[in-house]
Amino acid sequence: MNHMHPHHFGSQTEASPHHPVVAELTDVLKNEPVNEEYYHLVVRCSPEAAAAQAGQFFQLLCPHSGEAQPFLRRPMSVYGMNPQTRELEFLYKVTGAGTRGLATLRPGDQLDVFGPLGTGFTFDPSWRSIVAVGRGAGLATLAPLARSAKERGIHVTAILSARRPDLLVSVDLFRSFGADVVTVTDSRQTSGPANVERILRSLIAENRCDAFFTCGSSRLMRVQQRLAHEFDLPGQVAMEQQMACGIGLCYCCVRDFNVDGEIVSRRVCWDGPVFDLKEALP
């Protein structure tokens, strides 16, 4: 390995509320397409970076792709982490200059990363069964829940939504950790909020939903919010937002939340990206 010595940001700085944050060069081990939209990137990193929690993210310095050089780092949620092998995984959709640059990386190249950042998902020891509902890029953000929940003896039912069956990702990963997976797609006309609500109500009736976890769809989030209030269930949502600094200094990722009837502004990168489901506003 040819790591740059990681630069540590101690727990006293605003950039690191819970865990050590590092800036370092990582070694690319794998960067391959998984379908026509998504790439799977695996890098070898320091133990501190690999200790990221589900729901946290990294700021990636995307390489030049022959177009204008991306000026800002790109926030990318963690898809997988393994402190033992010192590996980090990202699942990303190629959408702009930054991610097109990421797609040019090959094994042996290096990638500059900064993180782990933000507040990740949390678990209540009393939970026995949770439900994860994700769509699009949210499927990548929710994927680490599978491992984290299994380590805690919590069963997961994952409802994964996409435009077409070939664009579903994370299905095998969730199943590999013992999750029950329900797939819903636009092409099969099963991804609508009404159908997802029927599925969720069935899970609640079967005592298979102690909490909701969601990312990637405002429509599906609103369904879960309504059920969370109706059945007094907790929930967490990972918010997707444009970011610049990633450490709460630039205030470009501020969103409003309803906290006990009062509208409160919070920074997604610093106060989140995981928030209380009942407080989130679309």
Secondary structure per residue as TSV (DSSP state, phi and psi in degrees):
chain	resnum	aa	ss	phi	psi
A	1	M	-	360.0	149.5
A	2	N	-	-124.4	53.6
A	3	H	-	-70.2	137.0
A	4	M	-	-65.4	140.7
A	5	H	-	-59.0	123.6
A	6	P	-	-60.1	135.7
A	7	H	E	-93.0	120.6
A	8	H	E	-91.8	142.5
A	9	F	E	-113.6	111.6
A	10	G	-	-64.8	166.5
A	11	S	T	-68.2	-9.8
A	12	Q	T	-80.2	-14.4
A	13	T	S	-87.7	154.9
A	14	E	T	-63.5	-19.0
A	15	A	T	-73.6	-9.9
A	16	S	-	-140.6	81.4
A	17	P	S	-71.5	-30.1
A	18	H	S	-129.2	-32.4
A	19	H	S	-133.3	156.6
A	20	P	-	-59.9	140.6
A	21	V	E	-114.9	135.5
A	22	V	E	-127.9	152.8
A	23	A	E	-118.8	122.9
A	24	E	E	-158.0	162.7
A	25	L	E	-90.0	127.8
A	26	T	E	-108.1	159.7
A	27	D	E	-99.1	126.4
A	28	V	E	-74.0	123.0
A	29	L	E	-99.2	-32.6
A	30	K	E	-157.8	141.3
A	31	N	E	-155.7	90.6
A	32	E	E	-131.0	147.0
A	33	P	E	-69.7	140.3
A	34	V	S	-104.6	-20.1
A	35	N	S	-160.6	-164.9
A	36	E	S	-74.7	-7.8
A	37	E	S	-117.7	-31.4
A	38	Y	E	-112.3	144.8
A	39	Y	E	-115.5	148.7
A	40	H	E	-112.0	115.3
A	41	L	E	-111.4	128.5
A	42	V	E	-124.3	129.4
A	43	V	E	-127.4	153.0
A	44	R	E	-96.9	134.2
A	45	C	-	-140.5	-171.9
A	46	S	-	-77.5	160.4
A	47	P	H	-59.2	-33.0
A	48	E	H	-65.1	-43.2
A	49	A	H	-67.2	-38.5
A	50	A	H	-72.9	-8.7
A	51	A	T	-87.6	15.9
A	52	A	-	-57.7	150.8
A	53	Q	-	-100.2	152.7
A	54	A	T	-55.0	130.6
A	55	G	T	98.3	-17.0
A	56	Q	-	-78.3	172.7
A	57	F	E	-142.1	167.8
A	58	F	E	-123.0	151.7
A	59	Q	E	-96.6	117.3
A	60	L	E	-103.6	134.3
A	61	L	E	-89.5	98.6
A	62	C	-	-72.0	139.0
A	63	P	-	-72.4	163.5
A	64	H	-	-67.5	136.9
A	65	S	-	-114.6	19.0
A	66	G	S	92.2	-8.2
A	67	E	S	-105.6	-162.1
A	68	A	S	-62.1	134.9
A	69	Q	-	-64.2	124.6
A	70	P	-	-57.0	126.0
A	71	F	-	-78.1	-37.5
A	72	L	S	-106.5	155.0
A	73	R	-	-66.2	157.6
A	74	R	E	-106.5	127.7
A	75	P	E	-73.0	137.2
A	76	M	E	-141.6	121.0
A	77	S	E	-68.4	152.1
A	78	V	-	-77.3	129.8
A	79	Y	S	-94.5	-30.8
A	80	G	E	-162.6	152.5
A	81	M	E	-149.1	143.3
A	82	N	E	-144.3	96.9
A	83	P	T	-61.1	-29.0
A	84	Q	T	-66.2	-45.0
A	85	T	T	-94.0	-2.0
A	86	R	T	56.3	52.4
A	87	E	E	-123.0	144.4
A	88	L	E	-122.6	143.5
A	89	E	E	-124.8	141.8
A	90	F	E	-131.2	142.8
A	91	L	E	-120.3	118.3
A	92	Y	E	-134.5	151.8
A	93	K	E	-99.8	132.3
A	94	V	-	-79.2	109.4
A	95	T	-	-129.0	-24.6
A	96	G	S	-150.7	-168.4
A	97	A	H	-59.7	-39.8
A	98	G	H	-64.2	-51.2
A	99	T	H	-73.2	-27.6
A	100	R	H	-64.3	-34.9
A	101	G	H	-66.3	-42.5
A	102	L	H	-57.6	-38.3
A	103	A	T	-66.5	-14.6
A	104	T	T	-84.6	-10.3
A	105	L	-	-67.2	141.6
A	106	R	-	-127.0	157.8
A	107	P	T	-52.4	132.8
A	108	G	T	100.8	-21.0
A	109	D	-	-73.1	170.7
A	110	Q	E	-120.2	150.6
A	111	L	E	-132.5	127.8
A	112	D	E	-82.8	120.4
A	113	V	E	-124.2	153.5
A	114	F	E	-136.1	118.3
A	115	G	E	160.3	-165.9
A	116	P	E	-74.3	147.0
A	117	L	E	-121.7	157.5
A	118	G	S	82.4	177.2
A	119	T	B	-101.9	126.2
A	120	G	-	-92.1	-169.4
A	121	F	-	-70.9	149.1
A	122	T	-	-125.0	157.6
A	123	F	-	-127.1	140.4
A	124	D	-	-91.8	128.6
A	125	P	T	-58.2	-20.4
A	126	S	T	-80.7	-14.1
A	127	W	-	-70.2	140.7
A	128	R	-	-117.3	-23.2
A	129	S	E	-151.2	127.5
A	130	I	E	-124.5	163.4
A	131	V	E	-121.5	129.8
A	132	A	E	-112.0	125.2
A	133	V	E	-120.9	117.5
A	134	G	E	-138.3	155.6
A	135	R	E	-143.0	144.9
A	136	G	T	58.4	-132.3
A	137	A	T	-64.2	-20.0
A	138	G	H	-61.4	-22.7
A	139	L	H	-64.8	-31.9
A	140	A	H	-73.5	-41.5
A	141	T	H	-62.9	-38.6
A	142	L	H	-80.4	-18.1
A	143	A	T	-54.1	-43.0
A	144	P	H	-63.3	-15.1
A	145	L	H	-58.9	-33.3
A	146	A	H	-59.1	-48.8
A	147	R	H	-68.9	-45.7
A	148	S	H	-61.5	-41.2
A	149	A	H	-67.7	-42.9
A	150	K	H	-61.7	-39.3
A	151	E	H	-61.0	-24.5
A	152	R	T	-101.9	5.1
A	153	G	T	73.3	25.2
A	154	I	-	-104.9	129.6
A	155	H	E	-82.6	145.0
A	156	V	E	-119.7	132.8
A	157	T	E	-109.4	121.6
A	158	A	E	-108.1	124.2
A	159	I	E	-106.2	109.0
A	160	L	E	-110.8	127.5
A	161	S	E	-120.2	141.8
A	162	A	E	-156.4	167.9
A	163	R	S	-66.2	-42.5
A	164	R	S	-136.2	156.4
A	165	P	G	-56.4	-35.9
A	166	D	G	-71.6	-11.3
A	167	L	G	-98.2	0.9
A	168	L	-	-71.0	131.6
A	169	V	-	-128.1	160.0
A	170	S	S	80.4	-2.2
A	171	V	H	-59.2	-52.4
A	172	D	H	-64.9	-35.7
A	173	L	H	-64.0	-48.2
A	174	F	H	-58.9	-45.4
A	175	R	H	-65.1	-32.4
A	176	S	H	-65.3	-22.0
A	177	F	T	-102.6	18.4
A	178	G	T	85.7	10.8
A	179	A	-	-77.6	148.8
A	180	D	E	-84.3	129.3
A	181	V	E	-116.5	128.1
A	182	V	E	-114.9	122.8
A	183	T	E	-105.7	135.1
A	184	V	E	-130.8	135.0
A	185	T	E	-134.1	155.1
A	186	D	T	-64.0	-40.4
A	187	S	T	-64.4	-26.8
A	188	R	T	-97.6	3.5
A	189	Q	T	55.5	37.2
A	190	T	-	-113.5	-2.6
A	191	S	-	-91.8	-0.5
A	192	G	S	-66.2	154.7
A	193	P	H	-55.5	-37.3
A	194	A	H	-64.4	-42.4
A	195	N	H	-68.3	-42.7
A	196	V	H	-62.7	-38.4
A	197	E	H	-62.5	-40.0
A	198	R	H	-60.5	-42.0
A	199	I	H	-62.9	-45.1
A	200	L	H	-65.5	-41.2
A	201	R	H	-63.1	-35.6
A	202	S	H	-65.8	-41.7
A	203	L	H	-64.6	-41.2
A	204	I	H	-62.6	-43.7
A	205	A	H	-62.8	-28.9
A	206	E	T	-91.1	9.6
A	207	N	T	57.8	39.4
A	208	R	-	-112.8	20.5
A	209	C	-	-141.7	87.5
A	210	D	S	-82.4	-19.2
A	211	A	-	-164.8	153.1
A	212	F	E	-101.5	143.2
A	213	F	E	-132.1	131.7
A	214	T	E	-148.9	158.8
A	215	C	E	-168.4	141.3
A	216	G	S	105.6	-9.9
A	217	S	-	-149.8	118.9
A	218	S	H	-67.1	-36.6
A	219	R	H	-63.2	-45.7
A	220	L	H	-71.9	-30.1
A	221	M	H	-63.2	-41.5
A	222	R	H	-64.7	-35.9
A	223	V	H	-60.8	-45.7
A	224	Q	H	-68.2	-35.9
A	225	Q	H	-60.8	-44.0
A	226	R	H	-62.3	-44.0
A	227	L	H	-69.5	-35.7
A	228	A	H	-61.7	-40.4
A	229	H	H	-71.0	-42.0
A	230	E	H	-63.6	-40.7
A	231	F	H	-106.9	6.5
A	232	D	T	54.8	52.9
A	233	L	-	-109.3	143.4
A	234	P	-	-78.5	163.8
A	235	G	E	-162.9	159.8
A	236	Q	E	-135.3	142.2
A	237	V	E	-128.3	133.7
A	238	A	E	-92.4	116.2
A	239	M	-	-85.5	139.8
A	240	E	-	-101.0	128.7
A	241	Q	-	-156.3	145.9
A	242	Q	-	-64.7	137.1
A	243	M	-	-132.4	155.6
A	244	A	S	-114.2	-68.0
A	245	C	S	-83.5	-36.7
A	246	G	S	83.2	-1.9
A	247	I	S	-127.5	21.1
A	248	G	S	81.5	11.4
A	249	L	S	-95.0	-30.3
A	250	C	S	-94.8	-15.0
A	251	Y	-	59.8	28.5
A	252	C	-	-90.1	-8.7
A	253	C	S	-111.0	26.1
A	254	V	E	-72.5	134.9
A	255	R	E	-132.0	160.4
A	256	D	E	-93.9	145.6
A	257	F	E	-134.0	149.0
A	258	N	E	-98.2	104.1
A	259	V	E	-110.1	104.3
A	260	D	T	53.3	42.7
A	261	G	T	85.6	-5.3
A	262	E	E	-106.9	134.2
A	263	I	E	-81.1	120.0
A	264	V	E	-121.3	135.2
A	265	S	E	-92.1	133.0
A	266	R	E	-136.0	152.3
A	267	R	E	-87.3	124.5
A	268	V	H	-63.3	-39.8
A	269	C	H	-71.1	-31.3
A	270	W	H	-100.9	-50.2
A	271	D	H	-78.6	-18.6
A	272	G	-	-123.6	-145.2
A	273	P	B	-79.8	-2.3
A	274	V	E	-94.7	128.1
A	275	F	E	-130.2	165.8
A	276	D	E	-62.5	126.6
A	277	L	G	-58.5	-39.5
A	278	K	G	-70.5	-19.0
A	279	E	G	-95.2	-15.7
A	280	A	B	-71.8	142.5
A	281	L	-	-112.1	140.6
A	282	P	-	-59.1	360.0
